[in-house]
């Protein structure tokens, strides 16, 4: 009896994978064979690459205003002239948790502003954010994206996603997934 359940489950999963793969092929838009140099791309398993984020390298970073955890208003354009890292994260995200100690160290050791945009609208409770920030001793601004407007503006999919912005306000790098200190330093040196 157990063998039949396992065989049925494997056949069902295989069938779903084929269905999902064929469905993606039909709905895909053409891919630029010559993407901008250095653009972050993600492989979808079909041999083609697609842009991985709504913001692209070389573009001006979309401006936004959010409140901090302490209730102060922060506007991205107020940081023009400075290097900025926007990190989109949530407390329920294991890679976000893993990268936060390195993010704090990076902030303390480099001339960069970090705006940590909490995807507050995805949290089970806004009250989850305070203990997270205290646990990791975070001292950079924690911005609250309550309605997920900035997440939508930047077309953020996976979290964490980090956007490195140069002093002119242009996007220089978009990183999907958690980063360690060395990865942050590599992107910083490219700004």
C-alpha positions in Angstrom: 0.0 0.0 0.0 2.8 2.4 0.9 4.6 1.8 -2.4 1.4 2.8 -4.4 1.1 6.0 -2.4 4.8 6.9 -3.0 4.5 6.0 -6.8 1.3 8.0 -7.1 2.9 11.0 -5.4 6.1 10.9 -7.6 4.0 10.6 -10.8 1.8 13.5 -9.6 4.9 15.7 -8.8 6.5 14.8 -12.2 3.2 15.7 -14.0 3.0 19.0 -12.1 6.6 19.9 -13.0 6.0 19.2 -16.7 2.7 21.2 -16.6 4.4 24.1 -14.9 7.4 24.1 -17.3 5.2 24.1 -20.3 3.0 26.8 -18.9 6.0 29.1 -18.3 7.2 28.6 -21.9 3.9 29.8 -23.3 3.7 32.9 -21.1 7.3 34.2 -21.5 8.1 37.4 -23.2 11.1 37.6 -25.5 14.4 37.9 -23.7 17.0 40.5 -24.8 20.0 38.5 -26.0 22.2 41.4 -25.1 21.2 42.6 -21.6 23.0 45.7 -20.1 26.5 44.9 -19.0 26.6 43.6 -15.5 22.8 43.2 -15.2 21.8 40.6 -12.6 20.2 37.7 -14.3 18.6 34.5 -13.0 18.4 31.2 -14.7 15.0 29.7 -14.9 16.1 26.2 -15.8 15.1 26.6 -19.5 18.5 27.7 -20.8 17.4 31.4 -21.0 18.1 34.3 -18.6 15.7 36.9 -17.5 16.0 40.1 -15.5 15.6 39.3 -11.9 14.3 42.5 -10.5 12.1 45.5 -11.5 15.0 47.9 -11.1 17.9 47.6 -13.5 21.5 48.7 -13.1 22.2 52.1 -14.5 18.7 53.4 -13.8 17.9 56.1 -11.3 16.7 54.5 -8.1 12.9 55.2 -7.7 12.4 57.7 -4.9 10.2 56.8 -1.9 9.3 58.0 1.6 8.7 55.7 4.5 8.5 56.0 8.2 11.2 54.5 10.4 10.5 52.1 13.3 10.7 55.2 15.5 8.1 57.1 13.4 10.5 59.5 11.6 10.0 60.1 7.8 12.9 59.0 5.5 13.1 59.9 1.9 15.6 58.2 -0.4 16.4 61.3 -2.4 17.6 63.0 0.9 20.6 60.6 0.6 21.7 61.9 -2.8 25.5 62.3 -2.7 26.0 59.3 -0.5 26.3 55.6 -1.2 23.2 53.7 -0.2 22.2 50.1 0.3 18.5 49.4 0.3 17.8 46.0 1.9 14.3 44.5 1.6 13.7 42.0 4.4 11.2 40.4 6.8 11.5 38.8 10.2 10.1 35.5 8.9 12.8 35.2 6.3 15.7 32.8 7.4 18.3 34.3 4.9 17.4 37.8 6.2 18.1 36.7 9.7 21.4 35.1 8.6 22.7 38.2 6.8 21.8 40.8 9.5 25.0 40.4 11.7 27.1 41.0 8.5 24.9 43.8 7.5 25.4 45.6 10.9 29.2 45.0 10.6 29.2 46.3 7.0 27.3 49.4 8.2 29.8 50.1 11.0 32.9 49.6 8.9 32.1 51.5 5.7 30.9 54.9 4.5 27.5 53.7 3.3 23.9 54.4 4.4 21.8 51.3 4.9 18.0 51.7 4.6 16.5 48.4 5.7 13.0 48.2 4.3 11.0 45.8 6.4 8.1 44.3 4.4 5.8 45.1 7.2 2.7 44.2 5.2 3.9 40.6 5.1 4.7 40.3 8.9 2.2 38.4 11.1 2.5 41.4 13.4 4.3 44.8 13.3 5.3 43.9 16.8 7.7 41.2 15.4 10.0 43.8 14.1 11.2 45.4 17.4 12.5 42.2 19.0 14.3 41.3 15.7 16.0 44.7 15.6 17.0 44.4 19.3 18.2 40.8 19.0 20.7 41.8 16.3 21.6 45.2 17.7 20.8 46.9 14.4 21.6 50.6 14.4 20.8 51.6 10.8 17.4 52.9 9.9 14.6 50.3 9.8 11.9 51.6 7.4 8.4 50.2 7.6 6.7 49.3 4.2 3.3 48.8 5.8 1.3 48.8 2.5 4.1 47.2 0.4 4.2 50.2 -1.9 8.0 50.4 -2.0 8.2 46.6 -2.6 5.8 47.1 -5.6 7.8 50.2 -6.8 11.0 48.2 -6.9 9.2 45.0 -8.1 10.7 42.9 -5.3 10.2 39.2 -5.6 12.5 37.1 -3.3 13.6 38.4 0.0 16.1 39.5 1.0 16.9 41.7 -2.0 19.5 44.3 -1.8 19.9 47.4 -4.1 23.2 49.2 -4.1 22.9 52.9 -5.2 25.8 55.2 -6.0 26.2 58.8 -4.9 24.4 60.0 -8.1 21.3 58.0 -7.2 21.8 55.3 -9.9 21.3 51.6 -9.2 24.7 49.9 -9.5 23.8 46.4 -8.4 20.8 44.3 -7.4 21.5 41.2 -5.3 18.8 38.5 -4.7 19.1 36.4 -1.6 21.2 36.7 1.5 24.7 38.1 1.4 27.7 37.7 3.6 30.2 40.5 4.5 32.6 39.7 1.6 29.7 39.9 -0.9 28.7 43.3 0.5 32.3 44.5 0.3 32.6 43.4 -3.3 29.5 45.4 -4.2 30.6 48.4 -2.1 34.0 48.5 -3.9 32.2 48.7 -7.3 30.2 51.8 -6.2 
